[in-house]
Amino acid sequence: MKKTGAFERTLEELSPGSSVVNDGRASEFNFLRMVLLGDDQGAIQLVCRKNDLVDLEQINAHLGRQLQVVGRPESPRFGRSTGVVELPTLRNFTRSETVVDLQVDQLSSVRLELGEQGRTLHLSGEDFQSLTEEARRIAFAVSVGPSLWSLNDSERDQKEFRRAITKFTGLRIQQRIKDILELPPLPETAQRIIHLRMDPNTVMDDLVDVVESDPALAAQVFSWASSSPGGPVGQVRSVHDAVSRVLGFELVMNMALGLVLKPSQGHHPEGYMESWQQAIWQAQAAGLLCTLMPSDKRPLFGLAYLSGLLHNFGFLVLGHVFPPHFKLVCRSLEANPNIDSSVIEQYLLGITREQIGALLMENWGMPEEVASALRYQKHSGYDGRHSVYAKLLWLGRQLLIERGLSPGASEPVPAAVFESLGLDEAKVHARFDELVAKKDTVLAMAGMMAQ
């Protein structure tokens, strides 16, 4: 393909044998990716195979630094001058110190994605090594695949949990990981609200009675009513006023659920606010999908919403139980945005947030439907007991990712998933677009719950 433009002319000077082509086969093994890290000593760009996991502990141990993912302020300026939206991984363009993973040099050819143009740069292995001859070569990336995690094998959960305890013994936090399954049982208020959420015959007076019986929850409801975007209509004199005239039954029910199920008060882990935003979005998505299902296939709305609200609960528990290692997980998620969080967590910790969440739900005596939903939420093909709840979480997540409301890489949604749930695909997309229009309301709910 003939090269044109500033970027192509520069590339021609650097590597006459290269080519820029339209190529959508981004999953091929020889695609590379770049991760920009930095600390007080400056920036470094790492180059590795696209589907490999960057091990931050290894790279920092090799270099004796404390690197973490940073932004790329030079990108817009470079893009304006060359027309390339996403920089290729070449030091000649970025002027950052470059470190190449040793596995890259084993490739006979490499491809680099050039961003929104939908094009890729194709180089021979020799040409790439020549372009990066000044770069350091270090082993810092890990090949990951299905062997690293057992997303659809719940029978291995207890075994993997015990293995994780052994792994953490060497890190002197064996007791801390055991504490995950020894958290106090749910308080009475939480149990009562969960039962109300599960009961389709619940009325407003039932909810008011529970809220009034818990002084802390009642005070919070009054606070929500006072800070409601619409503002109270007249003076709020009672919990009943707050629920009926200001907030509404559904809002109070769902926010009360979030409040009573939060981990204990104290220092909030990194990503705490974002996690509650995702909880609200996922709960809204699961609830909406549930209401769109035909009555003969529709599960309990309350359990669907509760599953969505708790879908990421294991992540919050990780942050509260062992914060230092939780930070490493967060840094690794930033460095590996194309790799599922379950793979990263099992590699680093020996257990995933989904496994922890499901095991905790079982220990708390939560409905089996909720535990199954949390455990299998990333497995679209799960067809075991209560699979409908897991499918609602999986589908909701994909629809939210498509609209930029949830992190992660989206997966193709087979028509069979919509069909199995009895959903009209066009209607689902239309209703989710309407949900996006209510973004400010959802974020406001998350803000109040995360306080």
C-alpha positions in Angstrom: 0.0 0.0 0.0 1.4 3.4 -1.0 2.4 5.6 2.0 1.1 9.2 2.2 1.2 11.9 4.8 3.8 13.0 7.4 3.7 9.9 9.5 4.1 7.6 6.4 7.0 9.7 5.1 8.8 9.5 8.5 8.1 5.8 8.6 9.5 5.4 5.1 12.8 7.0 6.2 12.9 4.8 9.3 11.9 1.5 7.8 11.5 1.2 4.0 10.1 -2.3 4.3 7.2 -1.3 6.4 3.6 -1.0 5.3 0.4 0.6 6.6 -2.7 -1.5 5.8 -6.4 -1.7 6.6 -6.5 -4.8 8.9 -9.2 -5.6 11.4 -7.6 -8.8 12.7 -6.6 -7.2 16.0 -6.7 -10.5 17.8 -3.7 -12.0 15.9 -0.8 -13.1 18.1 1.7 -10.7 16.5 -0.1 -7.5 17.4 1.8 -5.4 19.9 0.7 -2.8 22.4 2.4 0.0 24.3 1.9 1.0 28.0 3.3 4.3 29.2 4.5 4.2 32.7 6.1 6.9 34.9 7.5 8.0 38.2 9.5 10.9 39.6 12.4 9.8 37.4 10.5 10.2 34.1 8.4 8.2 31.6 9.0 4.7 30.1 7.1 3.0 27.4 6.7 -0.7 27.5 6.2 -2.8 24.4 4.8 -6.3 24.6 2.5 -8.6 22.7 -1.1 -7.3 22.8 -2.7 -10.1 24.7 0.1 -10.5 27.3 -0.2 -9.2 30.9 2.2 -6.6 32.0 3.6 -7.6 35.4 4.3 -4.3 37.2 6.1 -6.0 40.0 8.6 -7.6 37.6 9.3 -4.4 35.6 9.8 -2.4 38.8 12.0 -5.1 40.3 14.1 -5.1 37.1 14.5 -1.4 37.0 14.5 -0.6 40.7 11.6 1.9 40.3 8.0 2.5 41.3 6.4 2.9 37.9 2.7 3.2 37.3 0.5 4.1 34.4 0.4 7.8 33.4 -1.4 9.8 30.8 0.1 10.8 27.5 0.0 14.6 27.1 2.1 14.4 24.0 -0.4 12.4 22.1 -2.8 15.2 21.0 0.1 17.3 19.7 1.6 14.5 17.8 -1.8 13.5 16.4 -2.4 17.0 15.0 0.9 17.0 13.2 0.8 13.5 11.8 -2.9 12.6 11.6 -2.2 9.5 13.7 -4.7 9.3 16.6 -2.9 6.7 18.7 0.9 6.7 18.7 2.7 3.6 17.5 5.1 2.0 19.9 8.3 3.5 18.5 10.8 5.6 20.4 11.5 7.7 17.3 8.0 9.2 17.7 7.5 9.3 21.4 11.0 10.2 22.6 10.4 8.1 25.8 12.8 5.4 27.0 11.6 2.1 25.7 11.6 -1.3 27.2 10.7 -4.3 25.0 9.5 -7.6 26.4 11.8 -10.5 25.3 8.9 -12.4 23.8 8.5 -9.7 21.1 11.8 -10.5 19.6 10.7 -14.1 18.9 8.1 -12.8 16.4 8.9 -13.0 12.7 6.6 -10.0 12.0 4.7 -7.5 14.1 1.7 -5.3 13.7 0.8 -2.1 15.5 -2.6 -0.5 15.6 -2.8 3.2 14.5 -6.0 4.1 16.3 -9.2 5.4 14.8 -8.0 5.1 11.2 -8.7 1.4 11.4 -5.2 0.8 10.0 -2.2 -1.2 11.2 1.5 -0.9 10.7 3.1 -4.1 9.5 6.8 -4.7 10.1 9.1 -7.6 9.8 10.6 -8.8 13.1 14.1 -7.6 11.9 12.8 -4.2 11.0 11.1 -3.8 14.4 14.3 -4.8 16.2 16.2 -2.3 14.1 13.8 0.5 15.0 14.0 -0.4 18.7 17.7 -1.3 18.8 18.3 1.3 21.6 15.5 -0.1 23.7 16.2 -2.4 26.7 15.1 -6.0 26.5 13.5 -7.4 29.7 11.1 -10.2 30.5 8.1 -8.4 32.1 5.0 -9.8 30.3 3.1 -12.9 31.1 1.2 -15.0 28.6 -2.4 -15.5 29.9 -5.2 -17.7 28.8 -8.0 -19.9 30.0 -5.6 -22.0 32.0 -5.1 -19.1 34.4 -8.7 -18.9 35.5 -11.7 -21.2 35.9 -14.5 -18.8 35.2 -17.1 -21.5 34.7 -15.9 -24.1 37.3 -17.4 -23.3 40.7 -16.2 -26.7 42.1 -12.7 -25.3 42.1 -13.6 -22.2 44.0 -12.8 -23.5 47.5 -9.6 -25.2 46.3 -8.5 -21.9 44.7 -9.4 -20.0 47.8 -7.2 -22.3 49.9 -4.4 -21.9 47.3 -4.8 -18.1 47.6 -4.4 -18.3 51.4 -1.2 -20.2 50.9 0.0 -17.7 48.4 -0.7 -14.8 50.8 1.0 -16.6 53.7 4.3 -15.6 52.2 3.0 -12.0 52.1 2.1 -12.1 55.8 -1.6 -11.5 55.3 -2.9 -15.1 55.7 -5.3 -14.0 58.4 -6.5 -11.0 56.4 -7.7 -13.2 53.5 -9.3 -15.5 56.0 -11.2 -12.5 57.3 -13.0 -12.2 54.0 -15.2 -15.2 55.0 -15.4 -14.2 58.6 -17.0 -10.8 58.1 -19.9 -10.2 60.5 -23.3 -11.5 59.4 -25.6 -9.1 57.8 -27.3 -6.8 60.4 -31.0 -7.2 60.9 -31.9 -4.1 59.0 -30.0 -5.4 55.9 -31.8 -8.7 56.1 -35.2 -7.0 56.4 -34.6 -4.8 53.4 -33.4 -7.7 51.3 -36.6 -9.6 52.1 -38.6 -6.5 51.1 -36.7 -6.2 47.8 -37.4 -9.8 47.0 -41.1 -9.6 47.8 -43.1 -8.3 44.9 -46.0 -7.5 47.2 -44.0 -5.0 49.3 -45.7 -1.6 49.8 -44.4 1.8 50.9 -45.5 1.4 54.5 -43.4 -1.8 54.8 -40.3 0.1 53.8 -41.1 3.0 56.0 -41.4 0.7 59.0 -37.9 -0.8 58.4 -36.3 2.6 57.9 -37.9 4.1 61.0 -36.6 1.2 63.1 -33.0 2.0 62.2 -32.0 5.5 63.4 -28.9 5.7 61.2 -30.8 4.7 58.1 -33.6 7.1 59.0 -31.1 9.9 59.3 -29.6 9.1 56.0 -33.0 9.1 54.3 -33.7 12.5 55.7 -30.3 13.6 54.4 -31.1 12.3 50.9 -34.4 14.0 50.9 -32.8 17.3 51.9 -30.1 17.1 49.2 -32.4 15.7 46.4 -31.8 17.5 43.1 -35.5 18.4 43.0 -35.5 19.6 46.6 -38.3 18.8 49.1 -41.7 20.2 48.5 -42.4 21.8 51.8 -40.8 20.7 55.1 -40.1 17.0 55.4 -41.5 16.0 58.8 -41.2 12.2 58.7 -39.7 9.3 56.9 -43.0 8.7 55.2 -42.8 12.3 53.8 -39.3 11.7 52.6 -40.3 8.5 50.8 -43.7 9.5 49.5 -43.2 13.2 48.6 -39.5 13.5 47.7 -37.6 10.4 46.9 -40.1 7.8 45.9 -40.4 4.1 47.0 -38.0 2.6 44.4 -35.2 5.1 45.0 -35.3 4.7 48.8 -35.5 0.9 48.5 -32.5 0.7 46.2 -30.4 3.3 48.0 -31.2 1.7 51.4 -30.0 -1.6 50.0 -26.7 -0.1 49.0 -26.3 1.7 52.3 -26.8 -1.4 54.5 -24.7 -3.6 52.3 -21.6 -1.4 52.2 -18.4 -2.7 53.9 -17.7 -1.2 57.3 -17.1 2.5 57.5 -13.5 3.8 57.6 -10.9 4.5 55.0 -12.4 3.9 51.6 -10.3 1.9 49.1 -9.2 3.3 45.8 -11.9 3.3 43.2 -14.6 3.3 45.9 -16.8 6.0 44.2 -16.3 4.5 40.8 -17.3 1.1 42.1 -20.6 2.4 43.5 -21.3 4.1 40.2 -20.8 0.8 38.5 -23.0 -0.9 41.1 -25.9 1.5 40.3 -25.4 1.2 36.6 -25.4 -2.6 36.7 -28.4 -2.7 39.0 -30.3 -0.4 36.7 -29.3 -2.4 33.7 -30.3 -5.8 35.3 -33.6 -4.3 36.5 -34.4 -2.8 33.1 -33.6 -6.1 31.2 -35.8 -8.0 33.7 -38.8 -5.7 33.0 -38.4 -6.2 29.3 -38.5 -10.0 29.5 -41.8 -11.8 28.8 -43.7 -12.7 32.0 -43.2 -16.5 31.5 -39.4 -16.1 31.5 -39.0 -13.1 33.8 -37.1 -13.7 37.1 -37.8 -11.8 40.3 -37.1 -8.1 39.7 -35.8 -7.7 43.2 -33.2 -10.4 42.9 -32.1 -9.2 39.5 -31.6 -5.6 40.9 -29.9 -7.0 44.0 -27.5 -9.0 41.9 -26.6 -6.0 39.9 -26.1 -3.9 43.0 -23.7 -6.5 44.5 -22.0 -7.6 41.3 -18.7 -5.9 42.2 -18.9 -6.4 46.0 -15.9 -8.7 46.0 -13.8 -5.8 44.6 -14.8 -3.6 47.6 -14.1 -6.4 50.0 -10.6 -6.8 48.5 -9.9 -3.1 49.1 -11.0 -3.2 52.7 -9.3 -6.5 53.6 -5.8 -6.0 52.2 -5.3 -2.4 50.8 -1.6 -2.6 49.8 -2.2 -5.6 47.4 -5.4 -4.0 46.3 -3.4 -1.1 45.0 -1.2 -3.4 43.0 -4.4 -4.9 41.4 -5.6 -1.4 40.5 -2.3 -0.4 38.9 -2.3 -3.7 37.0 -5.8 -3.1 35.7 -4.7 0.3 34.4 -1.7 -1.2 32.7 -3.7 -4.1 31.1 -7.1 -2.6 30.1 -7.5 -5.2 27.3 -7.2 -8.1 29.8 -10.2 -9.2 31.9 -10.0 -8.3 35.6 -10.5 -11.9 36.6 -7.3 -13.0 34.8 -5.3 -10.2 36.5 -6.7 -10.9 39.9 -6.1 -14.6 39.8 -2.6 -14.1 38.5 -1.8 -11.6 41.3 -3.9 -12.9 44.2 -4.9 -16.5 43.3 -8.6 -15.6 43.5 -11.0 -13.2 41.7 -13.6 -10.7 42.9 -16.4 -12.9 41.4 -15.3 -15.9 43.5 -14.9 -13.8 46.7 -18.3 -12.1 46.1 -20.1 -15.4 45.6 -18.4 -17.2 48.5 -19.3 -14.2 50.8 -22.9 -14.3 49.6 -23.1 -18.0 50.5 -21.6 -17.4 53.9 -24.1 -14.6 54.6 -27.0 -16.8 53.6 -28.0 -14.6 50.7 -30.3 -16.1 48.1 -28.6 -18.7 45.9 -29.7 -16.8 42.8 -27.5 -13.8 43.9 -24.5 -16.0 44.6 -24.8 -17.7 41.2 -25.2 -14.3 39.4 -22.1 -12.9 41.0 -20.1 -16.1 40.3 -21.0 -16.5 36.6 -21.6 -12.9 35.6 -18.7 -13.0 33.0 -19.7 -16.4 31.5 -22.4 -15.8 28.9 -22.7 -19.5 28.2 -23.5 -20.6 31.8 -26.6 -22.7 31.8 -26.7 -24.1 35.4 -29.0 -23.2 38.2 -30.3 -19.6 38.2 -28.4 -18.9 35.0 -30.9 -16.2 34.0 -29.5 -13.8 36.7 -26.0 -14.3 35.5 -27.0 -13.7 31.9 -28.8 -10.5 32.9 -25.6 -9.2 34.5 -23.4 -10.3 31.5 -25.7 -8.7 28.9 -26.2 -5.6 31.0 -22.4 -5.2 31.3 -21.9 -5.5 27.5 -24.6 -2.9 26.8 -23.1 -0.5 29.3 -19.6 -0.9 27.9 -20.9 -0.2 24.4 -22.3 3.1 25.7 -19.1 4.1 27.6 -20.7 3.6 31.0 -18.7 0.6 32.2 -15.0 -0.1 31.9 -13.5 -3.0 30.0 -13.5 -4.4 26.5 -16.9 -5.4 25.1 -17.6 -8.8 23.7 -19.9 -9.6 20.8 -23.4 -10.3 22.0 -24.8 -13.3 20.1 -28.5 -13.0 19.0 -29.0 -16.3 20.9 -28.5 -14.4 24.2 -31.4 -12.1 23.5 -33.5 -15.0 22.3 -32.8 -17.1 25.4 -34.0 -14.3 27.6 -37.0 -13.5 25.3 -35.8 -10.0 24.6 -36.4 -7.9 21.6 -32.9 -6.7 20.7 -34.0 -3.4 19.1 -36.2 -2.5 22.0 -33.4 -3.3 24.5 -31.0 -1.0 22.7 -33.6 1.8 22.6 -34.4 1.5 26.3 -30.7 1.5 27.2 -30.2 4.7 25.1 -33.0 6.2 27.3 -31.1 5.0 30.4 -28.0 6.9 29.2 -30.1 10.1 29.0 -30.7 9.7 32.8 -26.9 9.6 33.5 -27.0 12.6 35.9 -29.6 11.0 38.1 -27.8 7.7 38.3 -24.5 9.4 39.2 -26.3 11.4 41.9 -27.6 8.2 43.4 -24.1 6.7 43.4 -22.7 9.8 45.0 -25.2 9.7 47.9 -24.6 6.0 48.4 -20.9 6.3 48.5 -20.8 8.9 51.3 
